[in-house]
Amino acid sequence: MLSEPPKEETIESVRPFAIMWGGQAVSLFGSRLVRFTIVWYLTLQTGSATVLAITMIMALLPQILIAPFAGSYVDRWNRRRTMIVADTITALSILFLVAMFYFGTIEIWHIYLAMLIGSAAGAFHWPAMLASTTLMVPKKHLSRIAGMNQTLQGAAGILAPPLGALVLILLPMSAILMIDVVTAVIAIGALAAVHVPQPERKSPLVEKSVLGDMMDGFRFLRKSRGLLVIVLMGMFLNLVGGPASTLIPILVTNHFHGDVTYLAIIQSASAIGMVLSGVFLGIWGGGKKRTVTALVTLILMGIVDILIGLMPPDAFLQATALFFLVAALGTIVNGSILALLQSTIPGDMQGRVFALVGAGAAAMMPIGLVIAGPVADVYGVPIWFIASGVGTIVLTTAALLAPSVRALDDVMETASAESPEEPIEGLVPNSEDEETVILQAHDELNETE
């Protein structure tokens, strides 16, 4: 069944999304808890940073290699079924580990394999979930949903480590892993219980190759210079922000001369900042100028990163407050940018475009680590925070001054206008394709530069 975002804000209109989101929330908590226990198990069994690094690579590779092609299939396939199959495959990969632990035959490569399979399934699930949200929630509330998602991520970050430590004491690994399986079944049941709308397909995808579909996503981003700049900004943030997060333990030990307690304090402060900011964004809604909101907040994040890098060794508490602030500001940035993308990308292209964006962001993490490692070894971790802060401020200021980027708010506001009776004059006439109209709107605004 083809559908558009709900026009009326009633309990019945948002109930399907609430059920789907609730199931995914339960599954996220289970996955976070189990991920914590697996990492701790590997740490105790091997004591090897290389093993942990390989585990991270196994989780990243599918996002880089598979996601661009997965997006094309997400736009071709039924998105509800895609999410159900992805969740089922992930659950089966964990069941495999349950069996290996139960029979005492577990090997490290078994964990690598499960991570690889789960990440590959996630490469399909993530764009399908984002693209489905656009058709199940009124566009003006997308920032609130993004805030809810950030709150959920933060809450999981707060609760998963202590609960994971508790279950490690009380249960064997096979029983702990079953938590992830059970929560995945709950998510699958929630999806099976609701209708997830499909977008109206404006182009005959079946006549194109998967590579051709992927190139359509590239062409859409290339023609929309404002969106392309935003996507590139997000990739840069992953390039500098990912390594910064990875280097925090070294910052704690080498610069602040602390132990694991110091690290736990910083992680908890960051998670609390994410939760509180997500609640705030959910209540506020992000405002009308989401692009400006995101970019101004990014500049503030850059300033805070610089301040973290300038903190002396005896200023740990001040640094903790700054990490809290970075997480809070990052939640507003992520929520605003995600709502912007969901509001401006045509529904029948969102799978492809979101998959490309996710793959590009994931690819930046290992590149950033390759650069940040030697820099931190030679000059210290604080210099990376200073450099990333300066780079963020410079690039974000340039983006904020670009007319094509500032014009995105005008395009989004027009595209998000809701009129249940007739199309908006000048935006979506009956004889024109939605994708073509939005691209033309971007091109016209870009001509003003």
Number of C-alpha atoms within 10 A of each C-alpha: 9 10 13 15 19 17 14 13 10 9 9 10 16 15 14 20 21 17 17 24 20 16 20 21 20 19 23 20 22 23 23 19 25 26 18 18 23 17 14 17 14 17 14 10 10 13 12 11 11 10 17 17 11 12 21 15 17 21 22 21 19 24 28 22 16 19 31 30 23 29 31 30 21 28 24 20 13 16 24 23 17 18 24 20 16 24 27 19 19 24 23 17 20 25 18 18 22 20 14 17 17 14 10 10 10 15 11 12 11 15 20 18 17 23 23 23 21 22 22 25 24 23 28 29 26 22 28 29 20 18 28 23 21 25 21 24 23 21 26 19 17 25 30 23 23 24 32 22 22 28 25 21 20 26 20 21 22 20 15 22 18 13 14 20 14 12 16 18 9 10 11 12 20 19 15 20 26 18 18 25 24 15 22 28 19 20 26 24 15 20 24 15 12 15 13 23 21 22 23 14 16 15 12 8 16 9 9 11 11 19 11 14 24 23 18 16 23 17 12 20 21 13 15 22 20 23 23 18 19 23 20 14 19 20 21 21 21 21 23 24 23 20 26 23 12 14 20 17 20 17 21 20 14 14 18 18 13 16 12 11 10 18 18 14 13 23 20 21 22 23 26 21 25 31 27 20 24 32 20 19 25 23 15 13 21 25 13 15 17 25 27 21 16 26 26 17 21 26 22 19 24 24 19 21 27 21 17 24 20 15 17 13 14 11 12 19 13 14 22 20 15 21 23 22 22 23 25 27 22 22 30 27 23 19 26 30 24 20 26 25 21 23 23 23 26 26 24 22 25 26 33 30 29 25 30 28 23 22 23 22 22 23 19 21 22 18 15 19 19 11 14 23 17 12 14 19 10 9 10 19 25 22 18 24 28 20 15 23 26 17 17 25 20 13 16 22 15 12 19 18 10 16 16 24 25 19 19 27 19 17 19 24 18 17 21 15 14 18 9 10 6 10 13 15 8 9 17 17 13 11 6 11 15 21 19 14 17 22 20 15 20 23 16 12 21 19 9 9 8
